[in-house]
Amino acid sequence: VSGTVADSSGAPLPGVSVLVKGTQNGASTNADGSFSLQNVAGGATLVFSFIGYQAQEVPVNGREVINVTLQQDLQALDEVVVVGYGTVKKSDLTGAVASVKAEELATEGLNTVAKALQGKVAGVTIESAGGDPGMGTRIMIRGVGSLNNNNPLYLVDGVPVPDINNISPNDIASIEVLKDASAAAIYGSRAANGVVLITTKSGEAGKTQVIFNANAGVQRLAKKIDVLNAQEWASVSNAAHDAAGLPRLEIAEDPALLESGLDWQDEVYRTAPVQNYELSITGGNKGSQYSVSGGYFNQRGLVKVTGYERLNLRVKSETTKGRFRFGETLLLSQESWTKMPGGWGGQGGNPVGSAVKMIPVFDIYDTTAVGGFAGAYGPVLNVANPLAQLHLEDIRNRSTDIVLNFFGEVELLPGLSYKLNLGYNNTHGYDYDYERRYQVGTLFTHQTNDLSEDRSHRRLLMLENTLNFTREFGKHSLQALAGYTMQQNRLRTLWGSAIDLPDGIKVLDAAASNPATGGNLYESALLSMLGRVVYSYDSRYLLTASFRRDGSSRFGDENRYGNFPSIALGWNISNETFFDSFSQAINRLKLRGSYGVLGNQEIGDYLYSAAIASNINYVTGADQHKWFGAIQTAFADPDIKWENSSTFNIGVDLGAWQDKLTFTADYFIKRSTDVLLNVPIPGSTGAVGNPVVNAGIIENRGLEASLGYSGGKGDFNYDVYGTISAINNEVERLGTGTQQIFGGQPTHHGSSTTLTQAGGEVGAFYLVKTDGIFNSEEEVQAHSKNGTLIQPNASPGDIRFVDANGDGSISDEDRVHAGSAFPDFTYGLGFNAQWRNFDLGLFFQGTQGNMIYNGFRQDIDGMNLEINYSKATLNAWTPENHTDFPRAVINDPNYNTRTSDRFLEDGSYLRLKSLQLGYLFPAQALERIGAGSLRVYLSFDNLFTITGYDGYNPDLGRTGSILNRGVDYGHVAYPLARTANLGVQLQF
Amino acid sequence: CTEGLLDLKNPNLLTTDTYWETKDDVMSAFAATYSLLRDVNGGYWGVRGVELTNGRGDDFFIRNDVKDLYQFSTFTNAPDNGVVTNIFNNCYRGIFRCNQILENIAEIPMSEEERAQLIAEAKFLRGLNYFHLVINFGDVPVRLQTPQSQEEYYAAKSPAEEVWQQVFQDFSEAKAGLPLEYPAEWTGRATRGAALGYLGKAYLYHEDWDKAEAAFSELMQAPYQYDLTADYADNFTAERENNEESVFEIQVQDVGGTNPWDVGSSNEALGVTTAQEFAPAEVAGWFEAYPTDKIFNAFQEEKTPGGDFDKRMYVTLVWDYPGAMYYNRPFSEFKSEFGFQSRFRKYQNWQNDNEGRFISNINERALRFADILLMYAEAVTMQGKPQEAYEPVNRIRQRAGLSVLPAGFGEAQMMAEIQQQRMLEFCREGLRFYDLRRWGLLQEEIMSSDKVGRQFLNVQKHAWFPIPQAELDNNPEMEQNPNW
């Protein structure tokens, strides 16, 4: 008897065991999935089995050729979920854990891990960092619980890493997001913002597999900011000067002579290629399995010059010999960035900002100028030529990263094993910034070639001893864990800079003047004990309890240790006998509840002691020499202690019609106490910067749900899935009680937009309200209190502001609550379908009900600075044409451009995040090249966005302080790309 | 064995537990306190400080590049103005640092004479910061100790009178303990003369005419050796720094690192960027400031007996006169962006080709003997003794190339002359606005000038800066100034 074995896609399966039932007579399929067996009786039955697939018994019935298709064993894949320091059966899980498996990522041609999570996991907010190639994303799990650092703890194969941007998505077997306290408590003091566990792919016994993936595409700017052309600009500028009674700008004097001028945005942006190649080899036998992969990713930036490159190499293996098990993961990566420079001084900002603000009458090049670029001249704002910025300053960063995890495990007694785990993470950072000499227009001069170089070396060392006990006694199942762990972090930095290098020489040694160097060392350590019990009775009643005690060097002696307990209960209702009558329809129903305490220590090192800042130097002596200065410049609170967050979580998991329909929902209350925070203190204390103190209580309540349905008929299969989450954030107490923290600077010199205070939410918008335009002098006069004008500098065409505090004048004291940066809800919606060999995937994602403060608009709608303006200024109020857009007046006596609700916009959006169309070649067609499977696909990212928001991208991706979250700091942003990719996935 | 793992001391910096052991620590603390005076963001003689003290004067124009500067110079500023906030904060940083020195110096081994001198020096610096606060903001908190607990971060305003008393006390005590001069390696630190000069200035601002007179007359005699430099120009170049006319001077020099904006780092260049900001675009400047035509005309009101311009006019301004050179080019090659007839020459490196590297080495003369002479003249005139003002006023006039005053000036006439001389003598030295306020002439002089934004001046309001919004936001004890 002979035949072939294939998987459901038609790809041949090598290594499948074929056995004549009840005998020793058997064989394995070869590389093209074929087998042959001698001496098979006509009435015998063949058993086909293979790891990860459902075994199949096929009666021979006298046939000589038997072709079989094996179905993947989804049950088996789903069964185990990675949790901290181990795995648990999904059915035993009591905590809120979301899991994303490799196959959900595989078809997407994604280039970063964080993007892979966006919209897929309820309760996880992923905000993109715009289009900047190789930049990370902001991941927030269950809202904003801290004012400090809201980044989750990332672990890659058990090793904590600072971010996951350097991991190739194709190396990932699963991503688990531990959301509630029960799931995350085992990570104690670092888990308050949730935990993201990444497990990389392992080899499978008996299945040697070579996979090659490649994709290449192009990116284009998704949206341009609408600004004036030269002629339009001149007319607005002249109107603004005329209104102020100031002379017109010479360059604008005759608008009729100007044509449209340069479109700076067109000059700065390009259609940029992106390409990605990966090769992975996995395999092994019963004793040892391995997985090796390598990749190269190259993304040119939308903004000329910028780009990102990543090289990855990964080795993972595991060997079992008798009672011993050993394994390791080694991840090597090198990332290189070519970045755009920040502002060159003045208010233009980076090249993205300058491209919008640069006046269209100026030229790009000037061959007579040092450096070759032209620029602004005359009495205009110091906005640089963005192309000069890009080409005259060379900024490159490189990060070389090693993640190593090694474990050895021994089974001491049946069910009891000891594991030693060593983790090591080493990052070498290198930053290079070379600025050549130039003269750009009349406003920017740089007389020397300057160079600065920074090196940093970050090292993490981790040692974990754990004992694991697993035993089933009748209906009781018990899994227990105890551990003792230690972790050390160390960061050493070194930098040097100097000026006046000869042209073309780019090393510090060649510099003629002002050499300076510096360097620092930061260390921290964590010492912990941990324990966990997972118990289930008859797979019906579940209990998980865990405890961790952490000691951290980041706190003073008195407050060094923190305890982090948690408990969770679960009830598999669907396993109860009384449920039998429903189980036809509902195959799975579980209720979960948990409570636990987590900690946060993500503040800087040594903050409990007041430091003496040095190099605050002065000059002294007849010879005018440097006088070294040092003194305490800031305050410290020696009593700072752990930030605690206690989370109560209740959840339900449901599967119906054999998991055709799945549903999970969780409700949680997460209360963070002793929130560590840089409490702004009055400038009159004399401090530089603000001390970190335990200063608040923040509560997040939220509901999150995900729903999925798979169906199909004949050749057509599809699934739909959706996630939704809604979070309500409230600051219960802050600092002194009346403490107010202002934040969210929207422009280079603009005042704050957000206020955080007790009773409100973190970073709520507090703005002066506008109330239309004064259409006449009578209206200006009527806006008065007790006979005095509220806005004495106003004229018709200026904005009427609301004197909210009734003091008869307009000031920042009139700020009132104006909106929220928190969405009412965020959602993701996906649809996948297969028809014969074609597949289609769509993924939508969005937010609803959040506000964005548009900082860009505050500048370019202003008509008070000598820059280019937005198209909207063409519709400015004039005595003849009363509009709702204030008049053009260059000195802006009424302060129309003050930070106010004029620039606050609805930030809701719905985006088609990705669309993918794939084709799987039929197996027969591949035989000739010896390939197992071949799929090609075409994918698009960010095809369209439905939003009322005026800026580049409503998904702001502003990193840094959480108080800035809804503030679009446009002049240093990097806009979003729309991407088209063609990819191929080949498997041998 | 692993307990020690968590005992990590900051390996980069000393902490307050380990500092304040030696005299060297105190000296470094002084450098860090003096350093604030030229700080690029908030230093009273850093670029923003110079723009702030001059910007509201009828002799000064600031262009619409940095909104915060433009707004206060056109009287359209609001409490959120970043420049004003930085100046306010910087003064308190100085005070905090002085208080640290005063609180820690007692335990540090050194001779009692040394200790007394250093205490006096700290009090001088504290007094100077309070002086700047009270003349700019009026009522402000008086803090004489470093906060020991969170509660002490929040302090209410003291009446301006209380601030003045503190200023008098600090300067008086400083005067008693400071030396007349320093060895060459310490040139530039506060001397007894500096304390006495500022004490007199504070009395003058406070209209204690007799006390002011006493202080200035003491300073005009031995052991003090102050004199006017023969050449007015010597006060604004890098060549003749810390000269006989200098009572207190801010030391700046392009030593240290590469970047003038990298405050508090070894990479900070220790010059100032003011000259570059004020220079014309043609020579790598940002033309942020111009003299108004009012000051240009004021200089021409009185010529020398030979019919030439006041000597100070050539030093202070440059305009299109025959042979006028500026940055080694004929002045006529420069374009005036806003139509003003002259530009600043004072404190500019105009003998160089350009202001290329942003960094100027010219020390800012904070208090000149010329100021002492004219303040003395004012103090005696205000006491009805205009005849005693002749000698000092004539010294100023003669150096400027002007003839001596005719006899017989009454009080009002002499005051008008002093006002005129102060306007010309100290243009771009940050005194004009404060003088006009003292004389009650803000409204009259600004409205009669070509100052951009004069129509928005509301004297009751703009005579003083508002308390910064950030201070109000973060200090529940704080109240806004009247009219803001």
Interface residues (C-beta under 8 A of the other chain):
Chain A: L246 P247 G345 G346 Q347 Y377 G378 P379 L381 N382 Q439 T442 L443 T445 Q447 T448 D450 S452 M486 Q488 S497 A498 I499 N514 A516 T517 G518 N520 L521 Y522 E523 S524 A525 L527 G551 S552 S553 R560 D605 Y606 S609 A610 A611 I612 A613 S614 N615 I616 N617 Y618 V619 T620 G621 A622 D623 Q624 H625 K626 W627 F628 G629 A630 I631 Q632 T633 F635 D637 P680 I681 P682 G683 S684 T685 G686 A687 V688 V693 T736 T738 Q740 F742 H749 S751 S752 P792 N793 S811 D812 E813 N864 L865 E866 I890 N891 D892 P893 Y895 R898 T899
Chain B: T2 L5 L6 D7 L8 K9 N10 P11 N12 L13 L14 T15 T16 D17 Y19 D25 M27 S28 A29 F30 A31 A32 T33 Y34 S35 R38 R63 N64 D65 V66 K67 D68 Y70 T74 T76 A78 P79 D80 G82 T85 F88 N89 Y92 R93 G94 I95 F96 R97 N99 Q100 V140 P141 R143 T146 P147 Q150 Y153 Y154 A155 A184 E185 W186 T187 G188 R189 E241 N242 Q251 V252 Q253 D254 V255 G256 G257 T258 N259 W261 G264 S265 S266 N267 E268 A269 L270 A281 E282 A284 W286 F287 E337 F338 G339 N354 G356 R357 N361 V452 G453 F456 N458 P468 Q469 A470 E471 L472 D473 N474 N475 P476 M478 Q480 W484
